[in-house]
Amino acid sequence: MKVFLGDNLACDADYSHALIEDALLFNGAEIVKNPEEADIIIFPAICASAISSIEYAINYIGSIIDRKKPSAKTYLTGCITRCIENIHGNLDDKTREYFGVVKEWLDEYIDFIFPELELTKLLSYIFPENPKYLGKPTFGYTYKDNYPDCTVTHIYISKGCRNNCAFCKFNFQDASLMSVDIVGLKQIIDVADEKGGTQIISLTGSNITEYGLDTFGEYKLAEIIRYIEAKKNIVELRLNGFALKDAIKQGLAETIQSSTKVELIGGGLESGSDRLLLLMKKGYTAKQVINFLSSATSGKEIRLVFSIIAGFPTETAEDIKRTIDLLNLINPANIQLVKYHDSPFIPSHKLPQFSQGTIDEHANEYIKQLTLSNIPYEE
């Protein structure tokens, strides 16, 4: 069976192109580079964070469909499925009508549309007789041998986030939290440990600090950290999608401080200005961030990788200074500098907006100050 896997057009890394590719190869499919050769065409991670991204995705899908052979079947997943299936009441009539048109177009040209995370169902359609699964849970993780002398096991433990930050696209999509089964998760960790040698676990999610709330009604990340701590061959633990609001609320600093294996914490800081943090609805203050990270990382070599937003509505030079001051205090290993992107679907759209030129100026000022402070950054 020949499969053409479309480009990754996703806005999130937690449901990745690589995840589906691994599943296809695990089931014996041949991945081809040209859609003309394929028996099956999959569009695996289609973004819908803004109208512009949807239009880009539709144009891309159309260009591939024009090249496919008539007998080839087409499959679609990604966050675009949430928009076309869940048109919420807080959207205006024009936007709702637009999503309706998109859905009609997809229904005409796509044979099978799968909600995100339903990898099991997608595989059962592609391999109806005897699909092989990666294990339990049936979505959300992939094994990658990234280094010659160690193995990194990437585990996607949750999808969705309930924090509703003012600038986040989840506000107009279905952001319901979906945590993977904790029994299956521990089994994956056991498998990694039993491989022997040097093992690294990388936990990822939209918000891993909420892990378990939907299933158990309580935070469960601390339990997983302690479970990994007891494993002999797992020497490093990386926490990606780390939300400081939930980490502070559950007192996760003590768990991290007592762990010998947490090596990386990565997530969204966004600003060091209390005024902007309030507008962003982040749920914490700069002082709380400093206290938490100071307590969690004291005496440890833990890499901090955070994102900050340049050009958030009403941002001032003083807000930028306060953010740089905070970064100098927490000493991050890397900063992801993100330019603010407006959308009619996010609460911050109601705030006075900067021109793109002004947003670029704010980003350049951040770059200047990060460079002066010797803080590594990426754009």
PyMOL commands that set and color helices and strands:
alter all, ss='L'
color gray80, all
select helices_A, chain A and resi 17-26+35-37+51-65+80-85+93-109+119-126+169-172+182-194+208-210+213-216+221-229+244-249+252-258+274-280+286-297+317-330+347-350+356-372
alter helices_A, ss='H'
color red, helices_A
select strands_A, chain A and resi 2-5+30-32+40-43+73-76+112-113+141-147+150-159+178-179+199-205+234-242+262-270+303-310+334-339+377-378
alter strands_A, ss='S'
color yellow, strands_A
deselect
rebuild
show_as cartoon
